[in-house]
Amino acid sequence: MTYSDCGSKNVRINRLSFQPMPIIQPGNGRLSFAIAATEKLQGVIKANINIVRKVGGIGLPVSCYIVQGEKVGS
């Protein structure tokens, strides 16, 4: 798994993981991360996550779909 951080320079992603890996569809998964912040975080915190699955070297975006009333994908 790879990721890029194109957000604020005040917050840095130190670790990002997803279990199980490889991702099993359909199924449940857990995304976890650790960050370092150079200033106090206040208010609403948002993150945009785009999931791209590589198949045969080609990046295919995982579309958003609804599972048990929850939006899943990117």
C-alpha positions as CSV (number, residue, x, y, z in Angstrom):
1,M,0.0,0.0,0.0
2,T,1.2,3.5,-0.8
3,Y,-0.2,6.9,0.0
4,S,0.5,10.6,-0.6
5,D,-0.1,13.5,1.7
6,C,-1.2,16.6,-0.1
7,G,-2.6,18.4,2.9
8,S,-1.4,20.9,5.5
9,K,2.3,21.0,6.3
10,N,1.2,21.3,10.0
11,V,0.0,17.7,10.0
12,R,2.2,14.9,8.8
13,I,1.1,11.3,8.3
14,N,3.7,9.0,10.0
15,R,1.9,5.6,9.5
16,L,-1.0,4.4,7.5
17,S,-2.3,0.8,7.3
18,F,-5.3,-1.2,6.2
19,Q,-6.3,-4.6,7.4
20,P,-6.8,-7.1,5.9
21,M,-4.3,-6.7,3.1
22,P,-5.0,-7.5,0.4
23,I,-8.4,-6.0,0.6
24,I,-11.2,-8.5,0.5
25,Q,-14.4,-7.4,-1.3
26,P,-17.1,-7.6,-0.1
27,G,-16.0,-7.5,3.5
28,N,-15.0,-5.4,6.5
29,G,-11.7,-3.6,6.9
30,R,-9.9,-1.3,9.3
31,L,-7.9,1.8,8.3
32,S,-5.5,3.1,10.9
33,F,-3.0,5.9,10.9
34,A,-0.7,8.0,13.1
35,I,0.0,11.7,12.6
36,A,2.3,14.3,13.9
37,A,0.8,17.8,14.4
38,T,2.9,20.9,14.8
39,E,-0.1,22.9,16.2
40,K,-3.2,22.2,18.3
41,L,-6.0,20.6,16.2
42,Q,-9.4,22.3,16.7
43,G,-12.9,22.1,15.2
44,V,-13.9,19.7,12.5
45,I,-11.2,17.6,11.1
46,K,-11.8,16.2,7.6
47,A,-9.9,13.9,5.3
48,N,-10.4,13.0,1.6
49,I,-9.5,9.4,0.8
50,N,-9.2,8.1,-2.8
51,I,-8.9,4.4,-3.1
52,V,-7.1,3.1,-6.2
53,R,-6.6,-0.6,-6.8
54,K,-3.8,-1.6,-9.1
55,V,-4.6,-4.5,-11.5
56,G,-2.0,-5.5,-13.9
57,G,-0.1,-2.3,-13.3
58,I,-3.1,-0.1,-14.1
59,G,-4.6,2.0,-11.3
60,L,-8.4,1.6,-11.1
61,P,-10.3,3.9,-8.8
62,V,-12.7,2.1,-6.4
63,S,-16.1,3.8,-6.9
64,C,-18.3,4.9,-4.0
65,Y,-21.1,2.5,-3.3
66,I,-23.5,2.1,-0.3
67,V,-23.2,-0.9,2.0
68,Q,-25.7,-1.2,4.9
69,G,-26.5,2.5,4.6
70,E,-22.8,3.6,4.7
71,K,-20.9,5.1,1.7
72,V,-17.8,3.0,0.9
73,G,-15.1,3.7,-1.6
74,S,-13.7,7.0,-2.9
